[in-house]
Amino acid sequence: MEYPFSESYKIKMVEPLYRSNLQERAQWIKQADYNLFNLKSNQVYIDLLTDSGTGSMSHHQWAAMMQGDESYAGASSYFQLKKAVKEIFGFDYFLPTHQGRAAENVLFSTLVKTGNIIPGNSHFDTTKGHIEFRGAHAIDCTIDEAFDTHADFPFKGNVDIQKLENVFISESADNIPFVILTLTNNTAGGQPVSMQNMREVSILCKKYSIALLYDSARFAENAYFIKLREVEYKNKTIREIVTEMYSYTDMMTMSSKKDGIVNIGGLIGLRSEEIFKKASTFNIMFEGFISYGGMAGRDMSALAVGLNEVLDFNYLETRIKQVEYLGNKLIEAGIPIQKPIGGHAIFVNATEFLVNVPREQFVAQTLAIELYLEAGVRGVEIGTLLADRDPQTRQNRYPRLELLRLAIPRRVYTNNHMDVVAHALIKIFERRNEISSGFEIMEEAPILRHFTVKLKKN
Ligand code: F0G
């Protein structure tokens, strides 16, 4: 008989949770204008809003925090992080930033001009926001399999090489400052990009003299999937896989709040000294001096440790098996989710789940609210609210998939919590046909509206 699988760590500190009742939750969500971002954290029992900055640090990371060097310039914590970036990703030039979107802000201020085209694999919302804010356009060249939640394709994060080349042919290379590969592809369901695809994108970019940028928020989870699903990498270590992945790119931005396993932080990695010099000016203006960029010394030290820790196969296996545990329970119950199960989250196909709610009434948001009411579980809509309005026509953009994302924080919840989440969703699934109306917008911001939108019940 095989031994049961168990976690590769034990728990040293705990935080109590409050289990609310339905009446309390109904009142709180109404007061929050049916926007889950407006809830107070103590109104949430199991928080699957994001895996970003919500993980538990290890005792090695906490020990590193205590040794943080808070010098304004030239802190040893900075050099510790610079060393980790060089050793893991191979970049000679690096800038710390306070989080991922700050890295985007600094780098895109340096490289993106009005009218530019930036193709990639489903740009994350802040990435797209920073592109469109500069009057440039993001073009999604993800493979079509990613949009069929039933297709069991192992690398749904991949770029369609033909779609990408078509963009290169129809635009002059001068108008494309870089291509973005998001590892893993968050929007499509935490789906990985294969090594082969990275290689092919890199070759194509070189052919057209266009730079390649990796959005690296979940780079280690991506490497784990390469080890498991691309045969020639079966016997390679995660570190070796990461080294090869980054040999194909010119630049990286990273939200360290995911695979850095820290609560705040970001970074930019570069090979070009020229871009580094230009970006340094923006870093100083927006973030802070180039040797801290909005991070405390202690945060840089914890990140340097986290970047090495995340490469441990046992850590990654524990992490991704927990996501699979929840996903398999939902699949067994017949709940439509993105398959194969992704790295950091479960993505429920809301339009297949709530077939009676009209698309204009925000189906995934409706499901997110049902789940909160049912069990105090907070997920997030990855659908029409997140997709914003078209910048020109101001009409709602209906994305190809309307998803409810349940993002699992790293090293935080147990599988008993996952059982509660599964149970709650199954209960809603059993009464899904009774749910036939959603929500309408009362107030919204012109960009990134999902964070602050106010909704009312239909
Ligand atoms: N890129 C990706 C792929 C992301 O998932 C995120 C953040 C960012 C960039 C921006 O990083 O938050 O540090 O500024 N994703 C979070 C999420 C917010 O919930 O998926 P940030």
Residues whose N, C-alpha, C, O or C-beta is under 5 A from the ligand:
A	BS01	F0G	L49 T50 D51 S52 Q99 G100 R101 A102 F124 T126 T182 T184 N186 D215 A217 S255 K257 G265
